[in-house]
Amino acid sequence: ARPNCMASSSAEAAAVPNITYPNEALWQVRTEESAARYSITFRSLCRIEHAHIVGCVRHSNDGKSLATGTDRHAFVYDVESFYQLKARLHFAAEHEVFIRAICFSANGSVVFTGSEDGCLRAWSVKHQHVRHTFYGHSGDISALDASRRTDVPLVVSGSSDGTVRVWDTDTGKCDITIALRDGPHEQTGVSSIALDPNCEWVAVGCTGTLIRLFSVSTGALLHNIERHNQAVFSLAAAPDGSLLAAASLDSSLTLWDTTNMASRLPLLATFTAHTAMVLSCAFSSDGRWLLSGGGDCALRVYDAGEAECIGTISGFGASVIATSWSGGRLVVSSGDQGAYVFQLIVIKHRPPREPAQPSQ
């Protein structure tokens, strides 16, 4: 039987998250010696406590809403009212369904969730119920990304069944199914997805070692990227589509130039600052900065344009498994039952001017 989806009820009252305020001294910020021209402002704002582990976090495109996914629940918060709860979306108590992936529609009125039952659901934030359920995957949905364009109504899902599906969110139909294979008879699961903001290509991280880029309109393979020696667990596309970041279980983060799909994609940098597997990555809203979180319980901050690691934020009690950065607000899931909210602002200072030389 398919899980029953409903809005909140009195029986679920205990599942309402609670806001707490951790001691800011728990975290430490260190700027790299080679990056003295940068300053990093990092301040703990609050912790949103959940009843279960928070597996995914995502801001809406306008940064006004935040969604978190956990066991049988997705929550939507109003960022501007300091994370007051806007919607609680959940399954009936008899069904155990963990939400593995979450994202917003372009206008923020719909939240898409991917879960262990293989179903993709579109939830109305306003009415707190499922508007549509997309059936097709035979394994759990591990990755999602939706169009940021209101004129292109699509969402892309990836599953452990070895397929990527492109869905029309207006009709509910699957327009394209892409089957991934490591060999003639070997399928590979999907571990991460990043959709080009212009909806021209989608990058797919596999449970193998490859990153594959496909055409959104045709499903044709555009590029195979062979760089990592373990699975790519998280992917992020820059807001203008010019860069792709890939976080891998091999403890590295790579940065790729995606401005020209017609030629081989240049590797801009390989970062090895993490001392354990890299589990998440995210660009800032303006695309200037990049961050990654990993199994070493730390965040690393990068200048995306300079392809340089500029700082480290440490002190998390567990692995940093999910991140979302919008404006000056950073939300982190750290493998426990909380979503941590921080202020994170990076400033690059201009070098001092050379003193004018006296005329001869």
N, C-alpha and C positions, 0 to 999 in steps of 0.2 A: 504494500500500500504506500502511496505517496504521502510524505509528511504533510500534516495540516498546518497552514500558516495563518496567523491571526494577529490582531493588534493586542495591546497590553490588557491584562485582566488583573483582578484583585489577587488571584492565586500567584501571580508573578511579581507581586509588589517587592518581595525581597531581592529581586534581581536589579532593582534600580541602582545605578552606580552612585557612589558617594565621592564628594570632593574633599581631599585632604591637602595639606601643605607641608611637604617634606622639608627637612633642614637643608638649606642651600649649601652648607659646608660639605655635604656628601660628595659633591662633584668638584673636580679640579680641571682647570683649563691651562694648557701649555702651548705657547706659540713656538714654532720651530725657529731655531737660531737664524736660519737663512731667510726667514720671513718677518724680519723686524719692522718692515713697512706696513704690516697689517695689524689691526686690532680686532679682537673678538670679544663681543659682549654676550655673556651667557648667564642667564638668570632663571632660576626655578620659579615657575608660576603656580603650578598645582599638580596633583596626581588624581586622576579619575579612577577610582577603585571599582573593579568589576568582581563578579562572583566566580569567574573562570578566567583562564589565561586569555589574554588579548592576542589574537593571531595576526590581525591586520588593521591598519589605520590608513585613512585617506581624507584629505581636504577636498572640498568642492572647488571648482575652477575659480570662483570668485573669492575663495578663502573665507567665506562667511559661515560655512558649516564644516563639521568634522564628523566622520563616521568611523566606528570601531566594530570589529567583528570578533565574536567569541562563541562559546558553546550555546547553540540554539537561539542566539540573540545577535541582532545588530542594533547599535544605538547611534542616534544622530544628535549632535549638539550644536547650539548656537554659539559661535565663537565670539560674536560681538557682545553678548550678554554674559560673558565669562563662563561659557560651557554649560549653560542651562540646557536640560534635556528637551529636545524638540520631538523626538519620536523613539519608541521602543518597538522593534520588529522582532517577532519570535515565533517559534514553532510550538506546537502542542507538547505538553510535558511528556507524553509517552514516546516521543521521538528524540533520539540522541543524534543531532546533526551539528557538527562543528563547521563554522564559517571560515573557509580558508582564504578567501579573497573578497575584496570590496572596492567599489568605485562609484562615482556619481555620474549622472547624465550631464550633458553640456550646461543646462540651465539650473542644475542642482535640485530639481523637483523629484527626481527618481534616484534611488540607490539600488545598485546591482550587487547581488551577493552570489558567490560560488561556494558550494559546500560539498561535504563528503558523500552526499547521496547522488552526485552527478548532475544536479539541477542548477540552472542559472535562473535567478528570480529577479524581477523588476518590482521594487516596492515603491509605493507612493509615500513620500515623506509626510505630506499633509494629512492623508487619510490613514496611514499606518497599516496598510494591507498590501497584499501582492496584486499587482496589476496584471502581470503575465508570468508564466513559468515556461522556460525554454528547455525542451527535452531533446536529447540527442547524444550526450556523452554517456559512456558506459563506465567511466571511472570518476573519482573525485575531481572536482574543479580546483586547480591549484593556483590559477592566475587569471586575472581579468584586467582589461583596460577599455575605456569607453571614449568615443569621439568627444573632442572639446568644441566641435563646431555644431551649432544648432541646425545647420542645413544638411548635416550628414548624420542621420540617426542610426548609429551602429555601435555595437559592443563586440569585443573579441574575447573569447574564452579559451583557456588551455587546460588540458586534463591529463591525468595519469594514464588515460587510455591511448595516448600517443597521437591525439588529434588537436588541431586548432580550428575553431569555428568562428566565422564572421556572421553576426546576426543583424538583421534589420529590426531595429527596436520599434518601428511603427507597425510592421506586419507580424512580427514575432517569428519570421522564417529565417532559416539558416541559408544564407546566400552562397557561402563557400565553406567547404571542409578540406582541411589540409592534413594529410597523414604523414607523420614523421617516422623515418626509419634510419637506424644506424647501419643497416646492411640489407641485403635482399629479403631477408626473412625476420629481421629483428626490429621491433618497434621500440621507441624511446618515449618516456613520459615528458611532460612539459613542467618546468619548474618556475618559469617567469615569462612575462610578456611586457613589452612596451610598444605602445601605438604612436606612430608619428603624429604630431599635432595637426598636420595637414591631411591626415588619413590616406597617405599614399603608400606607406609600408608599415609592416609590423615586425618587430624583432622578437624572437622566441628563444628563450634559454631552455636547454634540454637537460634531462637527468644524466645524459652522457656528458660530453665536453664541448659540444658545438654551440655556437650562436647562429641561428638561421634568420635571414631577413626575407620576407615574402611581400609580394604585391597585394595590397588590400583588395583591389578591384578584380584581379584575376586569380590570385592564389599562387602565381608563379614564383619559383625560387629566384631571388635576386642575388643573394650572397650567402656563402658559408664562411663563418669566421672560426678558424682553428687557432686558438691561443692558449686557452686554459687547459689544465690537465685534470680538473674535476668539474662537477656540475656548476653551472651559472645559476645562482639562487635568486638573484634580483637584477632587474634591468630598469633603466630610467632614460627617457628621451628628454633633451633640453626643450624648453618651451618653444623655441623657434625651429626645432627639428634638425639643428645643425650638428648635434653631438649625441652620442649614445654611451652611457656608462654601464659597465657590466661587473657585478659583484660575484665572486666565485668562492666555492668551498676550498679552493687551493690557497686561500689567504691573500689573494690579490684582487685589485680593482683595475680594470682597463678602461681607457677613454678613447673613443673612435670618432673620426670625422665622417659625418653622414651627409655632407652637403651635395655630393655627386654620386648618385646611385648607379650611374652608367659606368663607373670605373671601380677598381679595387678600393676598398675603404681603408684610408690611412690610419694606422695606430698612432695616437698622439702621445700616450703615456701608459706605463704600467706602474701602479703604485703598490708597494709592498710594506706599507707602514703597519698594517695589522699583524699581530702575532698569532692569530687563529683565523678560522674561516670567516669570510665576509658574507653577511647574510642580508644586508639591505643597502640601498643607495637611493639618493634623491637629489634633484636640483632645486635651487632656490627659485622663487617665482620669476625673477628676472634672468635666470640662466647664468648668472655670473659665478655662482658658487655651487659647489657639489659637496655632499657629505656621504659617508659610509658608516655602517655600524656592523659590529662583528662579535664573534665568539670570545674575543678578549675583553668584553664588557666595556668597550670604548667606542667613541665616535671620532672619526677623522674628518677634517674640513679641508677643502681644496679650492684653489682659484682655478675655475674651469678654463678660463681663457689662457692663463699662463701654464696650465697643466702642472700645478705645483701643490704639494701638500703643505699647508700653512699652520695647522694646529691640531691638537688632540684634546678631547674632552673625556675624562675617565671618572670612574666612581660608580658606575652602574653595578648593581648587585648580581646581574646575570647577563646573558647574551643579548645584544641589541638585535631584535629579529625583524622589526618593521619601523619605518620612518616616513614622515610626511612633513614637508617644509613649505609654508605659505606665508608670504610677507615676512614679518619678523618672528613668526610663531613656528616652533618645531614641536612635533608630537612623536614620541618614542614608545614603542612597546618593547619591554625588556624581559620577556620570558616569564613574567609573573602575572598577577591579576590586576595590573594597573597600566594606564596610558599616561605617560608623563608629559607635561606641557612646559615648554621652556621658551624664553625669549632668546633668539639667536640672531645677532646682527654682526656682519663682517664689514669692516671698512678698510679700504686700501688707501694709504696715505701717499700723497705725491712726494717724490724725493726732494730734499732741500735744493734750492737753486744754487748753482755755483756762483761764488762772488764775482762780480764784474772785474775784469783785469784792467788795471790802469793803462791808459793809452800811452804809447811810446812817444 
